[in-house]
Amino acid sequence: MSRKVAFYTLGCKLNYSETSTIGRQFKAAGFDTVEFTDRADVYLINTCSVTDNADKKCRKVVKEALKHSPDAYIIIVGCYAQLKPKEISEIPGVDAVLGAAEKFRLIEYLTDFTKQPKARVYNQPIAEANEFVASYSYGDRTRTFLKVQDGCDYSCTFCTIPLARGSSRSDTIANIVKQAEDIAASGVKEIVLTGVNIGDFGIRNNQREDKFFDLVKALDQVEGIERIRISSIEPNLLTNEIIEFVAQSRRFVPHFHIPLQSGSNKILGLMRRRYRRELYVERVAKIKEIMPDCCIGVDVIVGFPGETREDFIDTYNFLNDLNISYLHVFTYSERENTPAAEMDGSVPGSQRADRSKMLHILSDKKRRAFYESQLGRDSQVLFESDHKDGIMHGFTPNYVRVRAKYDPVSVNEMRHVKLVNVSAEGEVEVTEAAEVLVH
């Protein structure tokens, strides 16, 4: 009887791509993949370290796994595993912890998935994580997350990612194009490019060999992929040539996610961000000038040390005035071994929560306004496999979330629709033209 393995991923799209790659290694070793809620012999949990909830989330997922299979072998990988291996190894039920340089070789390290009295820890210093390991998700979503870059050479004062993933490094353009062609051959319609800092693409062996724009141009030529989406790109790395290319691209969609973090230049300076708000305004204006219907998402952090109420109101007004489509709001949390954790001017938790709530309401308002601006238009929707209560969902090229009556024939297909109404749930309803195939 073959052994069974289940996976749980916390965090970003990059983690999903890496979990999927590790999953294929387990399959090659003779394991069958089952749902996390099924009884498995091995559970692998891929962790995140962006917020201070990493410990709580990891413990909770371990506890859930052991409910389903009390004798299962529990493996922890990911950013949290690199940063706090000893802490994780002491969580009841954990059997193995692998750091950034070891996680893709876990089948080598863990030849025998037999529980031992103490958890095994394989964790080298982050400087040893200098190899790029290609990854992409497959089989679990309509779209594929394709990893093109890893690590980060930036030194933002709030961020642990360089400590958890190491320095910036990338795959070659030729390898990425080959992976994209393989993904296309599998029937996937959309690729999302992922990485830690993908605009910094092109560094190999500590030397810059390519630019992200070179990769964009090469991927635009891959046949069989309907859409390519850029997951997130720093404003200082989003050049006019990239924006102009996407505007006339055959495959890249009009959707940018651009981290801002604060609308206050004072706070951006304390964060050691590599731009100021004036540059951000220029980027948004350039995008909207040549792609008026482009969706623009924004990351923003509230409650950073030294953020006064005036600084926050500055950020709120800045975002309110910007022609953007939605926000990802993060409440600042102190992270060990980061400069921000030692800064004066800590913001009380209640104020952080209030500011977060205000920006979430603003995000809902921005998203609804963007959706309403698209009503009456014809668009193409790629429908996903998830469905509930007879309703299925999908996205337009410019990231409008659409709902329609469930039709199994439409799963992973592009449908021509007219956007007619924004529902009470904040999703866009479409006409029955969803039955018409896009050729």
PyMOL commands that set and color helices and strands:
alter all, ss='L'
color gray80, all
select helices_A, chain A and resi 13-28+54-68+79-83+85-89+103-109+126-128+161-165+173-185+198-200+212-219+240-248+265-271+277-290+309-321+339-342+349-373+408-410+432-435
alter helices_A, ss='H'
color red, helices_A
select strands_A, chain A and resi 4-9+32-33+42-47+73-78+94-98+120-122+143-147+149-150+169-170+190-194+203-204+207-208+227-230+255-261+295-302+326-331+378-388+391-395+401-405+414-422+428-430+436-437
alter strands_A, ss='S'
color yellow, strands_A
deselect
rebuild
show_as cartoon
